[in-house]
Amino acid sequence: MCRFLVYKGRNPILLSDLILNPTHSILTQSYDCRLRLDIRRPHNGDGFGIGYYTTPTLSSEPCIFTSTTPAWNCVNLARLARKTTSSLVFAHVRATTTGALSESNCHPFSYHSLMWMHNGHLANFNGIKRLLVGAVRDEYFLMVEGSTDSEWAFALFLDTLHSLGVDPKSNPVGGFGHAKLREAMLGTIRRLNEFFEATGTTEPSLLNFAVADGNAVVCTRYVTSRDDEAASLYFSSGTRFHEYKEGGFYRMERHDRGQDLVMVASEPLTFERGIGLLYPRIRF
């Protein structure tokens, strides 16, 4: 399984304060993750990606940088992260389950103003793929460039959003809104469950998804089984996330119950007490 990170704040943050510097940064998780259900190996070295939004005057579409180089061995990632700020950031390190090692299979994926990433897997993907592919409109079928189950799940999300009367390529000022993204996300998971049921798939699927439109973000923590554990996902909110002591020691500060930023991650970026709460599991 992969690891991912979402940052959304009122103010921009330097990417290195998320990706490089914390003691358990997403880069560290690429070679030393602690909370994976799949304990065969602690590595997520099958490529990485970062996506972030700039000012709307430049573009409503996210800027995305992906590479098949392991995150810990990419000098360009460090160069970029130390000079780039954004108020909405996705970061992902990949451990492949389906799909070859290629940039087209690295998260995050995008479609106009929408950005998507996934930690987990669609069980029996080869078995449900024909149903999934046949269920999406041509424009979202043609959007898919790679071979991962995650990108096909994104295509299904776009098709579901379209079915709700929203054009995913419309790029509305202010975004599509949290409520509409949430409705489309829940609809996507319901449709996947229908595919699993139709094919007799009993193996659990881990569906930790994240989607953003430049303004709103929706994340899920879900497993199709009633008995199995969902993949880890943590969140933290406050007014400032900063290094309070040299050596990558970061903490979340909260003033006057302020909620100026929120972070969602497969694993906390630091194991300071109170830095992260386990994200609740979705139940249908």
Secondary structure, DSSP 8 states (H G I E B T S, - for coil): --EEEEEEEEEEEETHHHHTSSTT-HHHHTT--S--S--S-S---S-EEEEE---TTT-SS-EEEEESS-GGG-HHHHHHHTT-EEEEEEEEE---SSS-SSGGGSS-EEETTEEEEEEEE-TTHHHHHHHHHHHS-HHHHTT--S--HHHHHHHHHHHHHHHTT--TT---TT-S-HHHHHHHHHHHHHHHHHHHHHTT--S--EEEEEEE-SS-EEE---BS-SSS-----EEEEESEEEEEETTTEEEEE-STT---EEEEESS-SS--TTS-EE------
